[in-house]
Amino acid sequence: MAQKFSRREMLKGAGLTLAGSMLGSALPRKGFSKPKKPNIIFILSDDHRWNHLGIQGHPWIQTPNLDRLAEEGVLFDNAFCTTSLCSPSRASFITGRYVHHHGVKNNLHIWNNRNQTVLEHLKTGGYNTAFIGKWHMPGPLPELRGVDRFVTFTARTGQGLYYDCPLIIDGVETERKGTYITEDLTDYAIDFIREQQDCPFCLYLAHKAPHGPFINPGDISSDLYQEESIDHLPKWAHSFSSMANGEIYGMGLGTVEKKYKKYNRLISSVDLQIGRVMDELDRLGIADDTVLIYSTDNGLLVGENGHFDKRWAYDQCMRLPFIVRYPNGIVNPGRRSREMVLNIDVAPSILELAGLPTPGHMDGISFHSILRDEKTDLRDSFLYEFYKDFPPYTVPDIDAVRTRRYLYVEYQNSRLEPELFDVRSLVKNPVNILETPEGREVLPEMKRLLKHYQEEKTHGA
């Protein structure tokens, strides 16, 4: 078995202490007065499968900080993105809008500066704001109105580099020799948090990890998970060692077992840096007044349905880890919610938590009532949409509808036939039930629902 590390041991191994970071000595708590509105921190990772958390029953991954976050907050078991691809999903998070409204259809479509972000609305409402991390949309960097601090990178078309990644800090490109990107971004995030004294703040922290290529940091041992078994993965994944597929999907060369363990080490590395943020909030005495949200842009298939990718309308692609902690605002913490929440719900939820109105152009729904443990029914279904990405990816346009029980998928301009799944089978053994008696009974309603969403999409685009 791989060596287990406690939170304190993991931090010690990174040259850190629970009391602070490399950014300097501790600041006195008296510098922080209790804000009238909550502070808000939204942490977004990249390609983190929803069930790759210790608290979600993964057989061996270690995520003590995310587990703690869930134990002190609300863990959303049914959280999804509406398009499982980096740029479109990130644009949906920050705007609260579907792809057909914000226009970032794939990783090649340029951000429209007319789009309004949640940070812009928060700034108008009296917040200090920061965007720190992965922007990852093509074209020039955006005009992020209402952002006081903008730290990002453009290396490798916005994907960035794990080591030595130059950062663009408020418009100035700065070399970062000898740094690891996840830790570097966290340093800037903690620096921003420490500077906030007079106003509530919103920090949008977007990590590159655990996206491929999987290059592990020095703060996580390369032996971690080395002896663990991957028997929980589909059989197809065990023999995957294709140079073409490995390069196409940005995973690097080597067997799935080798890459998969590196992927999990990267998740543990993100977890470690989240622990640094949590500990800093505790040290500064502002944790109770801070909303901390964690999620990712999309998931990742590792052999399911014969794919090693994220561009499909399956749960492994569109289902997200999603956790909210807010000690002064969550009733009965430590709960799990089965309500379906979406990436487009984050922006309106943040605005309601800040006591600000939700603009009419946002498509999402606030999940604030779930935090208050009120009986609520956010939605019974939602639209998934995917717009064809650039070569060499061969995934066609997709429209799908997901309900609490079923997933119906249609492929546009493609020879691929529609698919219908009972979602209870999606995680381990997805079976297309379209031609079964159950499928034939369910299909008319699922087609009606999808047509309804398609008509709204056409009229709203």
Residue, then its C-alpha position, 0 to 999 in steps of 0.5 A: m500500500a502507498q504511504k498515507f499522509s496527514r494534512r499536517e505531514m503533506l504541508k510539512g513536506a511542502g516546506l509549509t506550516l499550518a500557520g502560514s506560507m512562504l508569503g511572509s509572517a502572520l498578519p494580526r487578526k485585528g486587521f480584519s473586521k467582520p464584513k457586512k457581506p460574506n467573502i466569497i472564494f470560488i476554486l475551479s480545477d480542471d478535469h477532476r472526476w466527480n467521484h475522485l474524492g476520499i469522501q466519495g468512496h474512491p478506493w485509495i485517493q487522499t483528499p483530506n482537505l476537500d473531505r473536510l470541506a464537505e464535512e463542514g459544508v454541503l456536498f452536491d452529489n448531482a452537480f453537472c456542467t452543461t458542456s463538458l469542455c474547458s473553455p465553454s464550461r469556464a465561460s458558463f461558470i463565470t457568466g451563469r449562461y449556457v454556451h448558446h448564450h455566451g458564445v464560447k462554443n469550443n476551445l477555439h471560439i473567442w470570448n466576447n467582451r460584451n459578456q458580463t461576469v459575476l465579478e463585474h456584478l460583485k464589484t458594482g455591489g461593493y466587493n474587491t475582486a480577483f481572478i487568479g489562474k487559468w483563463h484558457m479561452p482563445g484570442p487576446l486576454p479579456e476585458l474583465r470589467g470590475v476585476d481589481r487583480f488579474v493574474t493569468f497565463t497564456a503559455r501553450t494557448g492558455q493551457g499553461l505549464y506546470y513548471d516555470c509558467p510565465l504569469i501575466i500579472d495585471g497586464v505585465e508578463t512575469e517569469r516564474k522560474g522554479t515555480y510549480i503552477t498550482e502552488d504559485l497561483t495559491d501564493y497569489a490567492i493567499d496574498f490577495i486574501r491577506e490584503q483585504q481589510d476594508c471590503p468583502f472580497c471575491l476570489y476566483l481561483a482557477h487551477k490548471a491541475p489535474h489536466g494533462p500532461f500529468i506532471n507532478p509537483g515536488d510537494i507530492s511524493s512520486d511514490l504516492y499511489q505507486e502500489e495501488s491497484i487500478d482494478h476499479l477501472p474498466k477492463w478496456a483502460h487496463s490495456f490502453s497504451s496507444m501513442a496516438n490516443g495518448e497524444i490526442y487527449g493530452m495525456g502523454l505517453g505510457t500506460v493508463e495505469k502510470k498516467y492514472k496514478k499521476y492524475n490522482r497525485l495531481i488531484s492530491s496536489v490541488d487538495l493540498q493547496i486548497g488546505r493552504v487556503m482553508d488554513e489561512l482563512d482560519r488563521l486570519g479569523i475569517a473562515d466563518d464569514t467566507v463562502l468557499i466553493y469548489s468544483t471543476d470544469n468537467g470530468l474525464l472518461v477513463g475507459e468507460n464507453g471505450h473513451f479516454d476523453k471528456r467530450w461526451a454526454y456521459d456522467q463521467c464527463m459532465r458530472l462534477p465534484f461540487i462542495v460549498r462551505y459557509p459556516n455562518g450561512i449553512v444550516n446543518p453542515g455535513r449534508r449531501s444534496r441530491e438536487m441537480v445543480l449546474n455550472i451555470d448556477v454558480a454565478p446567480s448563487i454567488l450573487e444571492l449570497a452577496g445580497l445582490p440581484t440576479p440579472g435576467h440574462m443569467d440562465g442558472i438558478s441559485f442554490h442558496s435554498i439548499l444551503r439553508d436546508e429548505k425543501t426545494d426542487l431546483r430542476d427535474s431536467f437540464l440541457y447538455e450541449f456540445y459543439k464540435d471541437f477542432p481536429p483531431y477530435t471526432v466528437p460530433d455536435i451533441d444535444a442531450v437531456r438529463t433527468r433524475r432517472y434518464l439520459y437521452v443523447e442525440y448526435q447531430n450531423s452524424r451517423l451515430e444513433p441516439e442513446l438512452f440510459d438509466v443513469r443508475s447504470l452510467v457509472k459502472n456499466p452503461v447500457n443503451i436501453l433505447e430498444t428495450p421495453e423500458g426504453r420504448e416507454v420512456l423515449p417519447e417523453m425524453k424526446r419531447l423534453l429535448k425538443h423543448y430545450q432545442e427550441e429554447k436554444t434556437h430562439g435564445a441563441 
